[in-house]
Amino acid sequence: MHRHENSLNLLAQRKVTKYRPPDRTARIPLLSLDWLWVYIPGTLCNLQCGHCLVSAGPDSRILLPMEVEELAKALEEVAEYQEGHPFQIGFTGGEVLILKSKRFGRRLFPMVEKALEFGDLLILTNGILADHDTLDALVELEERSSHSITYRISLDGSNAKENDAIRYYLRQRPTFHLIIESLHRFLEHGIHPVIAYTYEGTGKARDVLNRKETLGKGYKRMLRKFGLGSLESWGIPFFDQGYETRRRNTFGLSHIESPGITNHCIDAYTNQGFEQFQCSYSRSFGKEPDGESGWYKCAVLPAKSIAADAYLGKSLKRAVREVKLNHPQCITCFHAATQGIGMSCSGN
């Protein structure tokens, strides 16, 4: 199968990179703990998108929904580690807003309230479940807090055909117009979410940047068309993991291998060193199928079944150690850094 090469040709020498000794793989220290990512709904989701990197869906149990007490424990651990220094919290999944339902005791709202006691909160969502009552409740919680809530809503095409080919319910029922309707509800409540879209991040840097720029312009035109021109958009490369791996197989797309990245490569080609990589300033927290909650080195690798070596332990004390860039998703982050894009779920 044809494989795209990185613009700097760092990975072109297969005999060197593919068999690189593990002890030469880059190790990144935790320089700061600015972000805590929490999979509060686990991998449970109202959708089952064709590119989901954690294989989320209505029946997914890769990670389980979290209790308020488990979230509080994680927040308290980070606050103790930070010793008064601020940090931000990201709720991700799965679909975060699914926890608003009676099935889960409407625990979303006490979870949001608890997070706001510690810092600013970013909620990642597909937006479809954000009805007026839910948004009213979230706005009220934010107004009572000294911290803020921001939102990032996922959309995977600037028209229904493109989006609905990849972002859908079970049996591929479409979502595009439902998401557009939800964006209007957010605006009616004075909330301006950021639109998160995916793009193909493999290939030469110039081609990737041009591709991303073209997509961004398409989203701006679409948002203006639907009266949403005040909203910003932000691109995230596809991660070759979960359902996305299956999608790439189906369409004959190239896969991203993990030959290992050395510290020399980071120093020589990313300009900012470790700072471009979110594992240098964040950790994630999730709940395994056996009911045990714990810490992971990356928000993209949140479960033992996804990457066993990404699990760092039950306590934050064990999770603040340096980590290796030894996974295919690390290659995606590295490519984005060398292409001048900078890869981070927190948007840095």
C-alpha positions in Angstrom: 0.0 0.0 0.0 1.3 3.4 -0.9 2.3 5.5 2.2 2.5 9.2 2.3 5.9 10.6 3.5 6.3 13.4 6.0 7.5 16.7 4.5 10.8 16.5 6.4 11.4 12.9 5.3 12.1 12.0 9.0 10.3 8.7 8.6 11.3 7.8 5.1 14.3 5.7 6.1 12.4 2.6 7.0 15.4 0.5 8.1 16.4 3.2 10.6 13.0 4.2 12.0 11.1 1.0 11.9 13.6 -0.9 14.0 14.7 1.9 16.2 15.7 0.5 19.7 13.0 1.3 22.3 15.5 3.0 24.6 16.0 5.7 22.0 12.3 6.5 21.8 11.6 10.1 23.0 10.7 10.5 26.6 8.7 13.6 27.5 8.5 15.0 31.0 5.4 16.5 32.5 6.5 20.2 32.4 3.2 21.4 33.9 -0.3 20.1 34.6 -2.3 22.8 32.8 -5.1 20.4 31.6 -7.0 17.5 33.1 -9.1 15.6 30.6 -11.9 13.5 32.0 -14.0 10.8 30.2 -17.0 11.5 32.3 -19.5 9.5 30.0 -16.9 6.8 29.3 -17.2 5.9 25.7 -21.0 5.9 25.7 -22.4 8.1 22.9 -25.7 8.8 21.2 -23.8 8.5 17.8 -21.5 5.9 16.3 -19.3 7.8 14.0 -17.2 6.0 11.4 -14.0 7.7 12.4 -14.3 7.6 16.2 -10.8 7.0 17.7 -12.2 5.5 20.9 -14.9 3.5 19.2 -17.7 5.2 21.1 -21.3 4.3 20.6 -24.6 3.5 22.4 -23.3 0.1 23.5 -19.6 0.9 23.9 -18.0 -0.2 27.2 -14.3 0.6 26.5 -14.7 3.1 29.3 -17.6 3.4 31.7 -19.6 6.5 32.8 -18.0 8.1 35.8 -19.6 8.9 39.2 -19.5 12.5 40.6 -17.3 11.2 43.5 -14.7 9.8 41.0 -14.5 13.1 39.2 -14.1 14.9 42.5 -11.2 12.6 43.5 -9.4 13.4 40.2 -9.9 17.1 40.6 -8.7 17.1 44.2 -5.6 15.1 43.2 -4.7 17.7 40.5 -5.4 20.6 42.8 -3.1 19.2 45.4 -0.4 18.6 42.8 -0.7 22.1 41.4 -0.3 23.7 44.9 -2.5 26.7 44.0 -1.5 27.0 40.3 -4.6 27.1 38.0 -5.5 24.3 35.7 -8.3 23.7 33.1 -10.7 20.8 32.9 -11.9 19.1 29.7 -14.9 16.9 29.6 -14.8 14.4 26.7 -16.1 11.0 25.7 -18.3 9.5 24.3 -21.0 12.2 24.5 -20.7 14.3 27.6 -24.3 15.5 27.5 -25.7 12.0 27.6 -25.2 12.2 31.4 -28.0 14.8 31.7 -30.7 12.1 31.4 -32.6 10.5 34.3 -30.9 7.2 33.4 -27.8 8.6 34.9 -29.4 10.6 37.7 -28.8 13.8 35.8 -25.3 13.7 37.1 -24.0 15.9 34.3 -25.0 19.0 36.3 -23.3 18.3 39.6 -20.2 17.2 37.6 -20.1 20.5 35.8 -20.7 22.3 39.1 -17.8 20.4 40.8 -15.4 21.1 37.9 -16.2 24.8 38.1 -15.0 24.8 41.7 -11.5 24.0 40.4 -11.1 25.8 37.1 -12.4 26.7 33.7 -14.2 23.9 31.9 -14.2 22.9 28.2 -17.0 20.5 27.1 -16.6 18.5 23.9 -19.9 17.5 22.4 -21.7 16.8 19.2 -24.3 19.2 20.4 -27.4 17.2 19.4 -28.6 16.6 23.0 -28.2 20.3 24.0 -31.9 21.2 24.2 -33.0 24.6 25.7 -33.5 23.2 29.2 -30.0 21.7 29.2 -28.4 24.9 28.0 -30.4 27.0 30.6 -29.1 24.8 33.4 -25.5 25.0 32.1 -25.7 28.8 31.7 -27.0 29.1 35.3 -24.1 27.0 36.7 -21.6 29.1 34.9 -23.2 32.3 36.1 -22.9 31.1 39.7 -19.2 30.3 39.3 -16.1 32.4 39.0 -14.9 30.1 36.2 -16.2 29.8 32.7 -17.5 27.0 30.4 -16.6 26.8 26.7 -17.8 24.3 24.2 -16.4 22.6 21.2 -18.9 21.0 18.8 -17.8 18.3 16.3 -18.8 18.6 12.6 -17.2 16.6 9.8 -18.2 18.3 6.6 -19.2 21.7 5.4 -22.4 20.1 3.9 -24.7 17.3 4.8 -23.2 14.8 2.2 -19.7 15.1 3.6 -20.7 15.1 7.3 -23.2 12.4 7.2 -20.8 10.0 5.4 -18.8 9.9 8.6 -20.7 11.4 11.5 -23.9 9.4 12.1 -26.2 7.5 14.4 -26.6 3.7 14.3 -27.5 2.5 10.8 -25.8 5.7 9.5 -28.8 8.0 10.2 -27.7 11.6 9.3 -26.7 14.3 11.8 -25.7 17.4 9.9 -28.9 19.4 10.1 -29.4 18.3 13.7 -26.0 19.8 14.6 -26.7 23.0 12.7 -30.0 23.3 14.7 -28.1 22.8 17.9 -25.6 25.5 17.0 -28.5 28.0 16.7 -29.7 26.9 20.2 -26.3 27.6 21.6 -26.3 31.1 20.1 -29.7 31.8 21.4 -28.3 31.2 24.9 -25.4 33.6 24.3 -22.9 30.7 23.8 -20.4 30.7 21.0 -19.0 27.2 20.6 -16.0 26.4 18.4 -16.6 24.0 15.5 -14.1 21.1 15.5 -13.5 19.4 12.2 -11.3 16.6 11.1 -8.7 16.6 8.2 -6.2 14.2 6.7 -2.9 15.0 8.3 -0.6 12.7 6.4 1.5 13.9 3.5 3.9 16.8 2.8 3.6 19.8 5.1 2.7 22.2 2.4 -0.1 19.9 1.1 -1.5 19.3 4.6 -1.5 23.0 5.4 -3.2 23.8 2.1 -5.7 21.1 2.7 -6.5 22.4 6.2 -6.7 26.0 4.9 -9.2 25.0 2.1 -11.3 23.1 4.6 -11.3 26.0 7.0 -12.5 28.3 4.3 -15.3 25.9 3.4 -16.5 25.8 7.0 -16.5 29.6 7.2 -18.7 29.8 4.1 -21.0 27.1 5.4 -21.4 28.9 8.8 -22.2 32.2 7.1 -24.8 30.5 4.9 -26.6 29.2 8.0 -26.4 32.4 9.9 -23.5 31.2 12.1 -20.8 33.4 10.8 -19.7 34.5 14.3 -18.4 31.0 15.1 -14.8 29.9 14.8 -13.6 26.5 13.5 -10.6 24.4 14.5 -9.1 21.4 12.7 -7.9 18.1 14.2 -6.1 15.4 12.2 -7.6 12.0 11.9 -6.1 9.5 14.4 -5.6 6.0 13.0 -7.3 4.3 15.9 -10.6 2.7 16.8 -13.3 3.0 14.1 -11.0 5.2 12.1 -8.6 2.3 11.5 -11.5 0.3 10.1 -12.6 3.2 7.9 -9.1 3.5 6.5 -9.1 -0.3 5.7 -12.4 0.0 4.0 -11.3 2.9 1.7 -7.8 1.8 1.2 -6.2 4.7 3.0 -2.7 4.6 4.3 -2.1 3.7 7.9 0.2 5.6 10.3 3.0 3.4 11.7 4.9 4.0 14.9 8.7 3.6 14.3 9.5 5.7 17.4 10.5 9.3 17.8 13.8 10.3 19.3 14.4 13.4 21.5 16.8 14.6 18.8 13.9 14.7 16.3 11.8 16.8 18.7 14.7 19.2 19.4 15.6 19.5 15.7 12.2 19.8 14.0 9.5 21.0 16.3 11.0 24.4 17.2 9.4 24.5 20.6 10.6 21.1 21.9 8.3 19.3 24.3 5.8 22.1 24.5 4.0 21.2 21.3 2.9 17.8 22.8 -0.1 17.7 25.1 1.5 14.9 27.2 3.9 17.6 28.4 1.1 19.6 30.1 -1.9 17.3 30.5 -3.1 13.9 31.7 -6.5 12.1 31.3 -8.7 10.2 33.7 -11.1 7.4 32.9 -13.0 4.4 34.3 -12.2 0.9 33.0 -14.8 -1.8 32.4 -13.9 -3.5 35.7 -15.0 -0.3 37.5 -11.4 0.8 38.3 -10.7 4.5 37.5 -7.2 5.6 36.7 -4.8 8.0 34.9 -3.5 7.9 31.3 -0.7 9.8 29.5 -2.9 11.2 26.7 -6.5 12.1 26.1 -6.3 10.2 22.8 -5.2 7.0 24.6 -7.7 6.7 27.4 -8.1 3.0 28.0 -6.0 -0.1 28.6 -7.7 -1.9 25.7 -6.6 1.0 23.4 -3.0 1.2 24.6 -2.0 -0.7 27.7 1.2 1.2 28.1 -0.7 4.5 28.1 -2.2 3.6 31.5 -0.1 5.2 34.3 -1.8 4.1 37.5 -4.6 4.6 39.9 -3.1 7.7 41.5 -1.8 10.9 40.0 1.4 10.5 41.8 2.2 7.6 39.5 1.0 9.5 36.4 3.3 12.6 36.6 6.4 10.6 35.4 7.8 11.1 31.9 6.2 9.2 29.1 7.3 7.7 25.8 6.3 8.8 22.3 5.9 5.2 21.2 2.4 5.0 19.8 1.0 5.7 16.3 -1.0 8.6 17.7 2.3 10.2 18.9 3.4 10.2 15.2 0.2 12.1 14.3 1.1 14.7 17.0 4.7 14.8 15.8 3.7 15.4 12.2 1.4 18.2 13.2 4.2 19.8 15.2 6.7 19.5 12.4 4.2 20.9 9.9 3.8 24.0 12.1 0.2 23.2 13.1 0.8 22.1 16.6 -1.3 19.1 17.8 -3.3 19.4 21.0 -6.8 18.5 22.0 -6.8 21.6 24.2 -6.1 23.8 21.2 -2.6 25.0 22.0 
